[in-house]
Amino acid sequence: MSSGHSDKLDTETILLTLDQIDQTIEIMTGVVGRLKNHLYASLEESQLELELDSATDSHSREQVINETLDKINLEAFVH
């Protein structure tokens, strides 16, 4: 096998490997994004539960719910 043929195969192998790495990074970026969204949602839910537990009357609970809904709507608008 000639050196030129071997170099071409090596270059093709490197390009294929880089393409695979690129695809893997894209997939992992998506996975990380979904995990972050899930974590943020869980944290917001936990925070809401704590705030509702600490609210002493129905008016306070309603205020907490309304503030949370406003925050969710604002975040959805920004994203």
Buried (B, 14 or more C-beta within 10 A) or exposed (E): EEEEEEEEEEEEEEEEEEEEEEEEEEEEEEEEEEEEEEEEEEEBEEEBEEBEEEBEEEEEBEEBBEEBEEEEEEEEEEE
